[in-house]
Amino acid sequence: MSRILRILYILAAAGTGACAAVSHLDHRTHTVTAFLAITALLLATAVHRESVCAEDHHQAAPAPDHDPAATDLQAWLHTVTELDNACCERWWTSLATDHDPTCPHHTRKDPTP
C-alpha cells in the first residue's frame, strides 16, 4: 500500500510541477505558479515521509517466531480459567454483591466473629 501511495504522490508532484511550469511560461501568473510549485514540493515531501515510514515499519516489525493464533487461544483459555476460579456462580450473577454460602471467598458482613 505504501508503494502505491508513493507512486501516486510522485505522479501528482510531477503533474503539479508541470502545471506550474506551463502556468509560468504561458500566462506569467506568479500566484498560480507559486501555489502549484508549493503543492509539488509538499507532494515530494510526502513521498519522502512515506518512504521513511515504510522503512521504520519494516525495522520495527518483529519476525513472528510463534503462531499468534495459538497465543491468543492460550490467553483466552487462561482468562476463562481465572474467571471460573475467581468466585461462585451467585457472585457472578449478582454483579459481585452476594456469595454462595459454600464459596471460599464468602466473607461475613457481620463484624462479630
Contacts in CASP RR format, 6 or more apart in sequence:
PFRMAT RR
TARGET T0000
AUTHOR 0000-0000-0000
METHOD contacts of the structure
MODEL  1
MSRILRILYILAAAGTGACAAVSHLDHRTHTVTAFLAITALLLATAVHRE
SVCAEDHHQAAPAPDHDPAATDLQAWLHTVTELDNACCERWWTSLATDHD
PTCPHHTRKDPTP
2 50 0 8 1.000
2 51 0 8 1.000
2 53 0 8 1.000
2 54 0 8 1.000
2 57 0 8 1.000
3 54 0 8 1.000
5 50 0 8 1.000
6 47 0 8 1.000
6 50 0 8 1.000
6 51 0 8 1.000
6 54 0 8 1.000
9 43 0 8 1.000
9 44 0 8 1.000
9 46 0 8 1.000
9 47 0 8 1.000
9 50 0 8 1.000
10 43 0 8 1.000
10 47 0 8 1.000
12 43 0 8 1.000
13 40 0 8 1.000
13 41 0 8 1.000
13 43 0 8 1.000
13 44 0 8 1.000
13 47 0 8 1.000
14 40 0 8 1.000
15 40 0 8 1.000
16 36 0 8 1.000
16 39 0 8 1.000
16 40 0 8 1.000
16 43 0 8 1.000
17 36 0 8 1.000
17 37 0 8 1.000
17 40 0 8 1.000
19 36 0 8 1.000
20 32 0 8 1.000
20 33 0 8 1.000
20 36 0 8 1.000
20 37 0 8 1.000
20 39 0 8 1.000
20 40 0 8 1.000
23 29 0 8 1.000
23 32 0 8 1.000
23 33 0 8 1.000
23 36 0 8 1.000
24 30 0 8 1.000
24 33 0 8 1.000
86 105 0 8 1.000
87 96 0 8 1.000
87 99 0 8 1.000
87 103 0 8 1.000
87 105 0 8 1.000
88 99 0 8 1.000
88 100 0 8 1.000
88 102 0 8 1.000
88 103 0 8 1.000
88 105 0 8 1.000
88 106 0 8 1.000
89 100 0 8 1.000
90 98 0 8 1.000
90 99 0 8 1.000
90 100 0 8 1.000
90 103 0 8 1.000
91 98 0 8 1.000
91 99 0 8 1.000
91 100 0 8 1.000
91 103 0 8 1.000
91 105 0 8 1.000
99 105 0 8 1.000
99 106 0 8 1.000
99 107 0 8 1.000
100 106 0 8 1.000
END
